């Protein structure tokens, strides 16, 4: 699998006229090699020319973590007294066009630009983006399993008490449940209650959840290199007619977005399908963000389901459909599922109930 990915990357480099590809921290490195670099002040970098063997320049103390794949790259450990920039530059010398990982720390980018003054630098995503955006069967299965695990958590939370607990307490429970069910890490767990739910990316606080309030839970993690992401809404006690009406419109908007997400449909058309439902219901101004984002080894990646993105969906694109409505100082609502575009129609990966869960 990794050998095939490297060959596809080389073909893309040939097409773009890129002489060398440099991947450090971020998803490109594990996508191409299976190895994820620890974000340290010590440089780890895959160096790949259009021809010849790829080289993974890695701190010697990190080298034992590397799973050897001699058929696709060699490992070159560097010692504490070495200069890894010099090592990398030696492998790239003569390259006129260098694509460097989008997540690479600025200090390393600047040092490499100084070491390679004749090279023109561009973002590695110009090479790797079109490769990573279309998921193969194994990647879709990894996303499906991750989605199923957070589905199970969402179902469990419907039976859990919310009133009298702090947002931070519920946040900790979501994190622990993600780790306990098989995620290697929890990437985020937004818990926003009452008026705090009107802030789409609210950070959980010690605020105590009270009866009569909505609670927005948006959480996801990484399992076997691929991400989960789900948002479900809870209400402590019976919701008011105002909340219920807004949520009914939100459910209809999300369904419209999912139904529209067919192969060949531009991303902006999917966004418009969800947005139109909320606008018709009188909530258009309350929907303040895009309808969705791509997902894979990154929680947020291409394709973005947003106005102005004319990119057509193709089979293998994986993305969220997550419209939301937010009413400052009152409440907010969001509903999110992960969807994969297929030739025979959208494949929704999340199946936890999408109703407004009434909890204690």
Secondary structure by P-SEA (a helix, b strand, c coil): caaaaaaaaaaaaaaacccbbbbccccccccccccccccccbbbbbbbccccbbbbbcccccccccccccccbbbbbbcccccaaaaaaaaaccccbbbccccccaaaaaaaaaacccbbbbbcccccaaaaacccaaaaaaaaaaaaaaaaaaaaaaacccccccaaaaaaaaaaaaaaaccccccbbbbbccccccccccccccccccccbbbbbbbccccccbbbbbbbbbbcccccaaaaaaaaaaaaaaaaaaaaccccccaaaaaaaaaaaaaaacccccccccccccccccccccccccccccbbbcccbbbbbcccccccccbbbbbbbbbbbccccccccccccccccccc
